[in-house]
Amino acid sequence: MQVRVVDYRAADAAEQFTRSLHETGFGVLVNHPLPQSLVEKIYGDWLGFFNGGSKHDFAYSPETQDGYFSTEISETAKGHQQKDIKEYFHIYPWGRIPESLKADALRYYEIANELAAELLSWVERHTPADIARNYREPLSHMIKDSRLTLLRVLRYPPLTGNEPEGSLRAAPHGDINLLTILPAANEPGLQVQAKDGSWVDVPSDFGMLIINIGDMLQEASQGYYPSTQHRVVNPTGEGAKKSRVSLPLFLHPREDVVLSDRYTAHDYLEERLRELGVKK
């Protein structure tokens, strides 16, 4: 398996990028428009937030799914028993955000959303006609006026050596949404599963932008764009003593979008949140 690294400014960027998504479920962009300085500032500022006590003032709401999720209520990947070794904060423009962190978070959310919409249009443009005719509406329309696109700030804490046997920073899983936009984290660990079952490191040099297909787009494209299993492995040596900060944007359609004969976006999301154990 080879996840392509594509220059966003290249003339054939859209074609090469969507080919990588079709073949592997992942694509990586360089020379993209997301400001690296803003990404690094968010990493540093939110690491300070996670290391402090005020995070508990923003305890998550089961109804709205915004706010702070502690390691105790972290997700359990579908088919796994152990919770992931992580804590995180869910950011929506309408949700709760710490005041000192709000401006940068919303600026990033806006810029990343604009890029995500463009990348979704690339996917739409390069979908074969026999697949595209099954889309119930153009992909770019699915996200119009959506209130569900989620920016998650993730912190994988340093390992203590007392973690439950078999637990990982993020167990193998597929994302729920249409596309995930992910700046390379401050520490390595992201892997994608090849068709033969082996695990391959995703190119993730600092400054790269990693994009992967989510389950909703796999459903809408009848599997043409695969939601490939991926994971974050536990580091060893000096790396185990460091926090890993990550900033995925999960591009979600409106709730009323029909993905397939089986699912609306609302039904699919509700089912998956229950499977993850973060909603009853």
C-alpha positions as CSV (number, residue, x, y, z in Angstrom):
1,M,0.0,0.0,0.0
2,Q,1.3,3.5,-0.9
3,V,-0.5,6.6,0.4
4,R,0.3,9.3,-2.2
5,V,1.9,12.5,-1.1
6,V,0.5,15.2,-3.4
7,D,1.5,18.8,-3.9
8,Y,-1.7,20.8,-3.5
9,R,-0.5,23.4,-6.0
10,A,0.3,20.8,-8.8
11,A,-1.8,20.9,-11.9
12,D,-2.9,17.3,-11.4
13,A,-3.4,17.5,-7.7
14,A,-7.1,16.7,-7.6
15,E,-6.7,13.6,-9.8
16,Q,-3.7,12.2,-7.9
17,F,-5.2,12.9,-4.6
18,T,-8.6,11.3,-5.3
19,R,-6.8,8.3,-6.8
20,S,-4.9,7.8,-3.6
21,L,-8.2,8.1,-1.7
22,H,-9.8,5.4,-3.9
23,E,-6.8,3.1,-3.7
24,T,-6.0,3.5,0.1
25,G,-8.7,5.6,1.7
26,F,-5.9,8.1,2.5
27,G,-4.2,11.0,0.8
28,V,-1.5,13.4,2.0
29,L,-1.1,17.0,0.9
30,V,2.0,19.3,1.0
31,N,2.0,23.0,0.2
32,H,-1.6,23.2,1.4
33,P,-3.2,26.5,2.6
34,L,-3.6,25.6,6.3
35,P,-1.3,27.9,8.3
36,Q,1.3,25.8,10.0
37,S,2.0,28.6,12.5
38,L,-1.7,28.5,13.6
39,V,-1.6,24.7,13.9
40,E,1.5,24.8,16.1
41,K,0.0,27.6,18.3
42,I,-3.2,25.6,18.8
43,Y,-1.2,22.5,19.7
44,G,0.8,24.4,22.4
45,D,-2.1,26.3,23.8
46,W,-4.4,23.3,24.1
47,L,-1.7,21.1,25.6
48,G,-1.6,23.7,28.4
49,F,-5.4,23.4,28.7
50,F,-5.3,19.6,29.0
51,N,-2.6,19.9,31.6
52,G,-4.7,22.2,33.7
53,G,-7.8,21.7,35.9
54,S,-10.2,24.1,34.1
55,K,-11.0,21.4,31.5
56,H,-13.4,19.8,33.9
57,D,-15.5,22.9,33.8
58,F,-16.4,22.0,30.2
59,A,-17.5,18.4,30.9
60,Y,-19.1,17.0,27.7
61,S,-22.8,17.1,27.1
62,P,-24.3,13.7,26.1
63,E,-27.1,15.5,24.2
64,T,-24.9,17.9,22.1
65,Q,-21.6,16.0,22.2
66,D,-19.6,19.2,22.7
67,G,-17.0,20.0,25.4
68,Y,-14.4,17.9,27.2
69,F,-14.2,14.1,27.1
70,S,-11.8,12.7,29.8
71,T,-9.8,9.5,29.5
72,E,-12.4,7.8,31.7
73,I,-15.1,8.3,29.1
74,S,-12.9,8.1,26.0
75,E,-14.2,6.1,23.0
76,T,-14.0,2.4,22.7
77,A,-13.4,1.5,19.1
78,K,-16.0,-0.8,17.5
79,G,-15.1,-4.4,18.2
80,H,-12.7,-3.6,21.0
81,Q,-12.9,-3.9,24.7
82,Q,-10.4,-1.3,26.0
83,K,-11.0,2.4,25.8
84,D,-8.5,4.5,23.8
85,I,-5.7,6.2,25.8
86,K,-6.8,9.8,25.0
87,E,-8.7,12.8,26.1
88,Y,-10.3,15.3,23.8
89,F,-12.4,18.4,23.3
90,H,-15.2,18.8,20.8
91,I,-15.5,22.2,19.1
92,Y,-18.5,23.4,17.2
93,P,-19.1,27.1,16.4
94,W,-22.3,26.9,18.4
95,G,-20.8,25.0,21.3
96,R,-18.7,25.8,24.4
97,I,-15.1,26.8,23.9
98,P,-12.7,28.2,26.5
99,E,-12.6,32.0,25.9
100,S,-8.8,32.2,25.7
101,L,-8.7,29.5,23.0
102,K,-11.8,30.5,21.1
103,A,-10.5,32.9,18.5
104,D,-7.8,30.6,17.2
105,A,-10.0,27.6,17.2
106,L,-12.8,29.2,15.2
107,R,-10.3,30.7,12.8
108,Y,-8.8,27.3,12.2
109,Y,-12.3,25.7,11.9
110,E,-13.2,28.2,9.2
111,I,-10.1,27.8,7.2
112,A,-10.1,24.0,7.5
113,N,-13.8,23.9,6.5
114,E,-13.1,25.9,3.4
115,L,-10.3,23.5,2.4
116,A,-12.4,20.4,3.3
117,A,-15.2,21.6,1.0
118,E,-12.7,22.1,-1.8
119,L,-11.3,18.6,-1.3
120,L,-14.8,17.2,-1.3
121,S,-15.5,18.8,-4.6
122,W,-12.3,17.2,-5.9
123,V,-13.7,13.8,-4.8
124,E,-17.0,14.6,-6.4
125,R,-15.4,15.7,-9.7
126,H,-13.3,12.5,-10.0
127,T,-15.9,10.0,-9.0
128,P,-16.7,7.6,-11.9
129,A,-20.1,8.4,-13.5
130,D,-21.5,5.0,-12.6
131,I,-20.7,5.6,-8.9
132,A,-21.7,9.3,-8.9
133,R,-25.2,8.6,-10.1
134,N,-25.9,6.9,-6.8
135,Y,-25.2,10.0,-4.8
136,R,-28.6,11.2,-3.6
137,E,-27.3,14.8,-4.0
138,P,-24.0,16.3,-4.9
139,L,-21.4,15.7,-2.2
140,S,-20.7,19.5,-2.0
141,H,-24.5,20.0,-1.2
142,M,-24.4,17.4,1.6
143,I,-22.4,19.7,3.9
144,K,-24.3,22.9,3.1
145,D,-25.6,24.5,6.3
146,S,-24.4,21.5,8.3
147,R,-24.1,22.1,12.1
148,L,-22.3,18.8,12.7
149,T,-18.9,19.2,11.2
150,L,-16.6,18.7,14.2
151,L,-13.2,20.0,15.2
152,R,-11.6,17.7,17.8
153,V,-8.6,18.6,19.8
154,L,-7.0,15.4,20.9
155,R,-4.3,14.8,23.6
156,Y,-2.8,11.4,24.0
157,P,-1.1,11.6,27.4
158,P,2.4,10.2,28.2
159,L,2.3,6.5,29.0
160,T,2.7,5.4,32.6
161,G,3.3,1.7,32.1
162,N,0.1,0.9,33.9
163,E,-2.2,0.9,30.9
164,P,-4.6,-2.0,30.5
165,E,-3.1,-4.8,28.4
166,G,-3.8,-4.4,24.7
167,S,-4.9,-0.8,25.0
168,L,-3.7,1.7,22.3
169,R,-3.7,5.4,22.0
170,A,-6.3,4.8,19.3
171,A,-7.4,1.2,18.5
172,P,-8.1,0.3,14.8
173,H,-11.2,2.1,13.6
174,G,-12.9,3.9,10.7
175,D,-14.1,7.5,11.0
176,I,-17.8,8.1,10.9
177,N,-18.0,11.2,8.6
178,L,-17.4,12.0,4.9
179,L,-13.8,13.2,5.1
180,T,-11.3,13.8,7.9
181,I,-8.8,16.6,7.6
182,L,-5.8,16.1,9.9
183,P,-2.6,18.2,10.2
184,A,0.4,16.0,11.1
185,A,0.6,15.6,14.8
186,N,3.5,16.7,16.9
187,E,4.5,13.1,17.5
188,P,4.3,10.0,15.1
189,G,2.1,7.0,15.5
190,L,-0.6,7.0,12.8
191,Q,-0.8,3.8,10.8
192,V,-3.2,2.5,8.1
193,Q,-4.1,-1.1,7.5
194,A,-3.2,-2.5,4.1
195,K,-5.4,-5.0,2.2
196,D,-3.2,-7.9,3.4
197,G,-3.8,-6.9,7.0
198,S,-0.4,-5.4,7.6
199,W,0.0,-2.0,9.2
200,V,1.8,0.9,7.3
201,D,3.0,4.2,8.7
202,V,1.1,7.1,7.1
203,P,3.4,9.9,5.8
204,S,3.2,12.5,8.5
205,D,6.1,14.8,8.5
206,F,5.3,18.0,10.5
207,G,3.5,20.3,8.1
208,M,1.9,17.6,6.0
209,L,-1.9,17.4,5.8
210,I,-3.5,13.9,6.0
211,I,-7.0,13.3,4.6
212,N,-9.0,10.1,4.9
213,I,-12.3,8.7,3.8
214,G,-15.0,8.3,6.5
215,D,-17.7,5.6,6.7
216,M,-20.4,8.0,5.4
217,L,-18.6,8.6,2.2
218,Q,-17.9,4.9,1.8
219,E,-21.6,4.2,2.3
220,A,-22.6,6.9,-0.2
221,S,-20.1,5.7,-2.8
222,Q,-21.0,2.1,-2.4
223,G,-17.5,1.3,-1.2
224,Y,-15.6,3.0,-4.1
225,Y,-13.9,5.3,-1.6
226,P,-12.9,3.0,1.3
227,S,-13.0,4.0,4.9
228,T,-9.8,2.2,5.7
229,Q,-9.0,1.1,9.3
230,H,-6.3,3.2,11.0
231,R,-4.9,3.4,14.4
232,V,-2.4,5.3,16.6
233,V,0.2,3.0,18.2
234,N,1.8,3.4,21.6
235,P,5.3,4.9,21.4
236,T,8.3,3.4,23.1
237,G,11.4,4.9,24.6
238,E,11.6,8.6,25.0
239,G,8.4,9.0,22.9
240,A,6.4,7.3,25.6
241,K,7.1,10.2,28.0
242,K,5.6,12.8,25.6
243,S,2.1,13.9,24.9
244,R,0.8,13.7,21.4
245,V,-1.6,16.4,20.2
246,S,-3.8,16.0,17.2
247,L,-6.4,18.2,15.4
248,P,-8.8,16.3,13.2
249,L,-11.7,18.0,11.5
250,F,-14.5,15.6,10.8
251,L,-16.6,16.8,7.8
252,H,-20.2,15.9,8.5
253,P,-23.3,16.2,6.2
254,R,-26.6,17.6,7.4
255,E,-28.7,15.2,9.4
256,D,-31.3,14.9,6.7
257,V,-28.9,13.8,4.0
258,V,-29.7,10.4,2.5
259,L,-26.5,8.4,2.2
260,S,-28.1,5.2,0.8
261,D,-31.2,3.0,0.9
262,R,-30.0,1.9,4.4
263,Y,-29.1,5.2,6.1
264,T,-29.7,8.9,6.5
265,A,-26.7,10.8,8.0
266,H,-28.7,11.2,11.3
267,D,-29.4,7.4,11.6
268,Y,-25.8,6.5,10.8
269,L,-24.3,8.9,13.3
270,E,-26.6,7.9,16.1
271,E,-25.8,4.2,15.5
272,R,-22.0,4.8,15.6
273,L,-22.1,7.0,18.7
274,R,-23.9,4.2,20.6
275,E,-21.3,1.7,19.3
276,L,-18.5,4.0,20.5
277,G,-20.0,4.1,24.0
278,V,-20.3,7.9,24.1
279,K,-24.1,8.0,23.7
280,K,-26.8,5.7,25.2
